[in-house]
Amino acid sequence: MVTPHLDFIVAAYVAAAIVVGLLIGWVIVDYRAQTRRLAELEMQGFTRRSAAPRSGQPIEQVKEQA
């Protein structure tokens, strides 16, 4: 059954899927950038107040060992 508004409905769902996909991609890219920046800061000696005492290894090295 084809309705007169089917084109609009399909286009709306496609547009919504594209927007959600772009937002997910953006969050993934930003997460990686923030993780990299935190590792750089930790290598320079900066620590986070909420972090446990340093083991002397940056985040990325710890992840590689896991």
N, C-alpha and C positions, 0 to 999 in steps of 0.2 A: 504494500500500500504506500503510494507516494503522496506526500502532503505538499501543499504549496510552499511550506516553510522549511522543507527538508534541507535545502541548500544552506539556509541560515543556521540551522541547528548543527549541521555537520561542520560548518566553518567555525562556529563558536567553540565546539569541542576541540577541533584541531588547534585553534588559537590558544585555548586554555592549556592544552597539552604542551604546546611549544613554550609558553610562558613558564609553566611548572618545570619543564626540562631545563630551561635556561637558568632558572633560580637554583635548581639542584646543582648544576654545573658551576655556577658562581660560588656557591657555598663550598664546594669541594676545592676549587682553586684557591679561595680565600683561606680555607683551613690549612692547606699545604703551605701557603705563604706565611701565615701566622706561626705555624710550627717551626718553619725554617728560621724566621726572625727570632723566635724565642731561643732556639738553639744557638744562634749567633750571639745573642745577648748573654746567655749563660757561659759561652766560651770566653766572653770578655770579662766575666766575673760578676755580672749582675745576677741576683737571685730573686725569686718570687717569695713574698712573705708567707704565702700559703703552702709553699713547697717544703718537703721533708729535707733534712740536712743533705747537702750535696755529696754525691758519691765520686765527684770529680769527672764524670762523663757527661757530655751533652746528650740531650734527648735522642737525637738521631742515632748515636752510637749505642745507646741502651736498646732502642728498638731493633737495631740490626742484630744484637746479641740474643734477643728473645726469639 
